Amino acid sequence: MLRRVLIANRGEIALRILRACREMEIETVAAYSEADAEALPVQLATEAVCVGPARAADSYLNQGALLTAALATGCDGVHPGYGFLSENPDFADACAAAGLVFIGPSGDAIRKAGSKSAARDLMKAAGVPVTPGSDGPVSSVAAALAAAGAVGYPVLLKASSGGGGRGIRRCDGPEDLPGAFAGAKAEAAACFGNDEMYLEKLVLRPRHVEVQILADRQGNAIYLGDRDCSVQRRNQKLIEEAPAPGLSPELRRAMGQAAVRAAKAVGYEGAGTVEFLVDGKKFYFMEMNTRIQVEHGVTELVTGVDLVRQQLRIASGRPLDIRQEDVRVRGCAIECRINAEDPEKEFHPCPGKVEFLHFPGGAGVRVDSCLYNGCTLSPYYDSLAAKLMAHGATRLEAIRKLRRCLEEFTLEGFPTNAELSYEILYHPAFARGRYTTAFLDEHLPELLDFSRRAGEREAEL
């Protein structure tokens, strides 16, 4: 078993990893930037090492500094969390070359799954349905126009190394392609250091459903149910739930088995997610995330499986201690991402100092956050402040419990999207499980109007 792990990340995921390590009696070293000197992981880790200034490029993305910190503190493993270097194959290779265990898949597996265009070809060969699109990357506007003409508009231009909604542009006709191609390439180059693009048919009003997988280095792979992530703003997830509502057992099984084939096709090891677009009774491979997901907690609540613990076991060379027939999905779990942003001002990020904080509690309630009274949410990184999760025996019970949690949740010091999340949980389309990725595009004005009226009522009191 691993003895000491460098946590090459920050925020709530760093704290989540630290807690799993502590329970497994694995020592931890928290890598932190100057901006995060007072963060909880820094205070709670066995040891902490500053790896650079606030700017991510100088700290959390500084491979040399992270490797030096790991070796200097006697670590034998590195956990990248999500974001930053978690899906960087060169970093995975560099860890291996330095004699460190990268807690995730190999660099080769990340490359196979990380290039969205190459992954499509692998999925086709493995018998996993893919959305109609280009055969490989599109290197020019002319190539993109030809591919779009073949599959029909509307289409999506997508960065081959993309993620988090970056490097994606919608095109409703050929007149949109030149500008979209240039914009997507520039964004992809800036965010991922790779401007390769591919094109696929835009499935209108689909559901975004992902399947959680675990795979060990002995060749065993299983799936742990599915999650619906369709409530999104600009391809950024806001609310996730497990299991996805309204899917037939046959469709769930087919998607799970396809996800396992996908994992085996890239030689996967660790925890990962295969994302699908669901259109009625059909599903299409979208991408594979070669890391732990932000929303992994809802899967843990319905299956009882600690995914970070499994990552650490697998990275230590242990075979899976769970068989497919052992996986049981019990009840429903829903998560709201609480972000430091103002929905009334185009979701403009607005982090700041936490003046007062109260988290909800109770049976079946989970809160993942690094915030505490008096701390400052840094403006240098993403605006995620907390994840509120509720688990119930039924979906309705989970919804009611999460509504109660949002009523109890208090954060003073800066605006958040908590009130918008509360309104979403009351919307009939969400409450009935009849929503798609178009949900916020279609309903945001009315949701914000409800929130605005609630704020006005509160001010009158």
SULSUL-V914689 format. One record per pair of residues at least 24 apart in sequence whose ideal C-beta (glycine too) atoms are under 7 Angstrom apart, sorted by the first residue. I is the first residue (numbers start at 0). J is the second residue. D is the distance in whole Angstrom. If there is no record, write none. Layout:
# SULSUL-V914689
I_J_D ; I_J_D
This chain:
# SULSUL-V914689
0_315_5 ; 1_25_5 ; 1_75_6 ; 1_76_4 ; 1_100_6 ; 1_311_6 ; 1_314_6 ; 1_315_5 ; 2_26_7 ; 2_75_5 ; 3_28_7 ; 3_73_6 ; 3_74_5 ; 3_75_6 ; 4_74_6 ; 4_76_4 ; 4_77_7 ; 4_78_5 ; 5_30_6 ; 5_65_7 ; 5_68_6 ; 5_69_4 ; 5_72_7 ; 5_74_4 ; 5_77_5 ; 6_30_6 ; 6_40_6 ; 6_78_5 ; 6_80_7 ; 7_65_5 ; 7_77_5 ; 7_78_7 ; 7_79_5 ; 7_84_6 ; 8_59_7 ; 8_79_6 ; 8_80_3 ; 8_83_6 ; 9_35_5 ; 9_38_7 ; 9_59_6 ; 9_380_7 ; 10_369_5 ; 10_383_7 ; 11_367_5 ; 11_368_5 ; 11_369_5 ; 11_386_7 ; 12_80_4 ; 12_81_6 ; 13_40_4 ; 13_80_6 ; 14_39_6 ; 14_40_5 ; 14_369_5 ; 15_307_6 ; 15_367_6 ; 16_78_5 ; 16_80_6 ; 16_307_6 ; 17_43_6 ; 17_44_6 ; 19_305_6 ; 19_307_4 ; 19_308_5 ; 19_311_7 ; 20_311_7 ; 23_308_6 ; 23_311_6 ; 25_311_7 ; 28_68_7 ; 28_72_5 ; 28_74_6 ; 30_65_6 ; 30_68_5 ; 32_58_4 ; 32_59_6 ; 34_377_5 ; 34_379_5 ; 35_377_7 ; 37_374_7 ; 38_369_6 ; 39_369_5 ; 39_371_7 ; 40_369_7 ; 46_72_6 ; 48_72_6 ; 53_379_5 ; 54_379_7 ; 55_83_7 ; 55_379_7 ; 55_380_7 ; 59_83_5 ; 60_84_6 ; 62_90_5 ; 62_93_6 ; 66_93_6 ; 66_97_5 ; 69_99_6 ; 70_97_6 ; 74_99_7 ; 75_99_7 ; 75_100_6 ; 76_100_4 ; 76_102_6 ; 76_314_6 ; 77_101_6 ; 77_102_6 ; 78_102_4 ; 79_103_6 ; 79_290_7 ; 80_291_7 ; 81_290_5 ; 81_291_6 ; 81_292_7 ; 81_293_6 ; 85_290_4 ; 86_113_6 ; 86_162_7 ; 86_289_5 ; 86_290_6 ; 88_113_7 ; 100_314_5 ; 102_269_7 ; 102_310_6 ; 102_311_7 ; 102_314_4 ; 103_269_5 ; 103_289_6 ; 103_290_6 ; 104_267_5 ; 104_268_5 ; 104_269_5 ; 104_289_5 ; 105_268_7 ; 107_266_7 ; 108_265_5 ; 108_266_5 ; 108_267_5 ; 108_268_7 ; 108_289_7 ; 109_289_5 ; 111_265_4 ; 112_265_5 ; 112_287_4 ; 112_289_5 ; 113_160_6 ; 113_289_6 ; 114_159_5 ; 114_160_6 ; 115_157_6 ; 115_159_5 ; 115_161_6 ; 115_197_6 ; 115_286_5 ; 116_159_5 ; 116_195_7 ; 116_197_4 ; 118_286_7 ; 118_287_6 ; 121_264_5 ; 121_265_6 ; 122_261_6 ; 122_264_7 ; 122_284_5 ; 124_264_7 ; 125_260_5 ; 125_261_6 ; 125_264_4 ; 126_260_6 ; 127_257_5 ; 127_260_6 ; 127_261_5 ; 127_284_5 ; 128_282_6 ; 128_283_5 ; 128_284_6 ; 129_283_6 ; 129_284_5 ; 130_199_5 ; 130_200_5 ; 130_202_6 ; 130_276_6 ; 130_283_4 ; 131_199_7 ; 131_200_4 ; 132_197_7 ; 132_198_5 ; 132_199_3 ; 132_200_6 ; 133_197_5 ; 133_198_4 ; 135_197_7 ; 136_195_5 ; 136_196_6 ; 136_197_5 ; 137_196_6 ; 137_197_6 ; 137_198_5 ; 140_176_6 ; 140_177_5 ; 140_180_5 ; 143_176_5 ; 143_180_6 ; 143_198_5 ; 144_173_6 ; 144_176_6 ; 146_198_5 ; 147_173_7 ; 147_176_7 ; 147_198_6 ; 150_200_4 ; 151_200_7 ; 153_201_4 ; 154_198_5 ; 154_199_7 ; 154_200_6 ; 154_201_6 ; 155_199_6 ; 155_201_5 ; 156_180_6 ; 156_183_5 ; 156_196_6 ; 156_198_6 ; 157_196_7 ; 157_197_6 ; 157_199_7 ; 158_183_6 ; 158_187_4 ; 158_191_6 ; 158_196_6 ; 159_193_7 ; 159_195_4 ; 159_196_7 ; 159_197_6 ; 160_187_7 ; 160_191_4 ; 160_193_4 ; 160_195_7 ; 161_187_6 ; 161_191_6 ; 163_235_7 ; 164_233_6 ; 164_234_3 ; 164_235_5 ; 165_190_5 ; 166_190_6 ; 166_191_7 ; 167_234_6 ; 169_201_6 ; 202_276_5 ; 202_278_5 ; 202_283_7 ; 204_435_4 ; 204_437_5 ; 205_276_4 ; 205_277_6 ; 205_278_5 ; 205_435_6 ; 205_436_6 ; 206_277_4 ; 206_435_5 ; 206_436_7 ; 207_231_7 ; 207_274_7 ; 207_276_7 ; 207_436_5 ; 208_243_5 ; 208_254_7 ; 208_275_5 ; 208_277_5 ; 209_272_5 ; 209_273_7 ; 209_274_4 ; 209_275_7 ; 210_254_6 ; 210_255_6 ; 210_258_4 ; 210_272_7 ; 210_273_5 ; 211_272_6 ; 211_298_5 ; 212_258_5 ; 212_259_6 ; 212_262_5 ; 212_271_5 ; 212_272_7 ; 212_273_6 ; 213_270_6 ; 213_309_5 ; 213_319_6 ; 214_262_5 ; 214_267_5 ; 214_268_6 ; 214_269_7 ; 215_268_7 ; 215_313_5 ; 215_318_5 ; 215_319_5 ; 216_268_5 ; 216_316_7 ; 217_318_5 ; 219_318_6 ; 219_319_5 ; 220_259_5 ; 220_262_5 ; 220_263_6 ; 220_267_7 ; 221_259_7 ; 221_319_7 ; 221_321_6 ; 221_322_7 ; 221_323_5 ; 221_326_6 ; 222_255_4 ; 222_258_5 ; 222_259_6 ; 223_298_6 ; 223_302_5 ; 223_304_6 ; 223_326_6 ; 224_298_6 ; 224_301_6 ; 224_302_6 ; 224_328_5 ; 225_251_6 ; 225_254_6 ; 226_294_6 ; 226_297_6 ; 226_298_6 ; 228_294_7 ; 229_434_6 ; 229_435_6 ; 229_436_5 ; 229_438_6 ; 230_423_6 ; 230_434_7 ; 230_438_6 ; 230_439_6 ; 231_436_6 ; 231_439_7 ; 232_346_6 ; 232_439_5 ; 236_294_7 ; 236_336_7 ; 237_336_6 ; 237_420_7 ; 238_333_7 ; 238_334_7 ; 238_335_6 ; 238_420_7 ; 238_423_6 ; 239_294_4 ; 239_297_6 ; 239_334_5 ; 240_297_6 ; 240_331_6 ; 240_332_7 ; 240_333_4 ; 241_297_4 ; 241_298_5 ; 241_301_5 ; 241_332_5 ; 242_301_7 ; 242_328_6 ; 242_331_7 ; 244_394_6 ; 244_432_3 ; 245_432_5 ; 250_280_6 ; 250_282_7 ; 254_282_6 ; 261_287_6 ; 268_313_6 ; 269_310_5 ; 269_313_5 ; 269_314_7 ; 270_306_5 ; 270_309_6 ; 270_310_5 ; 294_334_6 ; 296_334_6 ; 296_365_6 ; 296_367_6 ; 296_386_6 ; 296_388_5 ; 297_332_4 ; 297_333_7 ; 297_334_5 ; 297_388_6 ; 300_332_4 ; 300_365_7 ; 300_388_6 ; 300_390_4 ; 301_328_5 ; 301_329_6 ; 301_330_6 ; 301_331_7 ; 301_332_5 ; 301_390_7 ; 302_326_6 ; 302_327_7 ; 302_328_6 ; 330_390_6 ; 330_391_6 ; 330_392_5 ; 330_393_7 ; 330_397_7 ; 331_391_6 ; 331_393_6 ; 331_394_4 ; 331_397_4 ; 332_388_6 ; 332_389_7 ; 332_390_4 ; 332_397_6 ; 333_388_7 ; 333_389_6 ; 333_397_5 ; 333_398_7 ; 333_401_5 ; 334_386_6 ; 334_387_7 ; 334_388_5 ; 335_387_5 ; 335_401_6 ; 335_405_7 ; 335_420_4 ; 336_383_6 ; 336_386_6 ; 337_384_5 ; 337_385_4 ; 337_387_6 ; 337_415_5 ; 337_416_7 ; 337_417_5 ; 338_382_5 ; 338_383_6 ; 338_384_6 ; 338_415_6 ; 338_416_5 ; 339_376_5 ; 339_382_4 ; 339_384_5 ; 339_413_5 ; 339_415_6 ; 340_382_5 ; 340_414_7 ; 340_416_6 ; 341_414_4 ; 342_416_5 ; 342_419_5 ; 342_447_6 ; 343_447_7 ; 348_382_4 ; 349_413_5 ; 349_414_5 ; 350_376_4 ; 350_377_6 ; 350_378_5 ; 350_382_6 ; 350_413_6 ; 351_375_7 ; 351_376_7 ; 351_412_5 ; 351_413_4 ; 352_412_5 ; 353_410_7 ; 353_412_5 ; 354_411_4 ; 354_412_4 ; 355_409_7 ; 355_411_4 ; 356_409_7 ; 356_410_6 ; 357_408_7 ; 357_409_4 ; 358_408_7 ; 359_387_7 ; 359_404_4 ; 359_407_4 ; 359_408_5 ; 363_389_6 ; 363_390_4 ; 363_391_6 ; 363_400_6 ; 364_389_6 ; 364_400_7 ; 364_404_6 ; 384_410_7 ; 384_415_6 ; 394_432_7 ; 398_424_6 ; 398_430_6 ; 418_450_5 ; 418_453_7 ; 419_446_6 ; 419_447_7 ; 419_450_6 ; 422_446_5 ; 422_449_5 ; 422_450_5
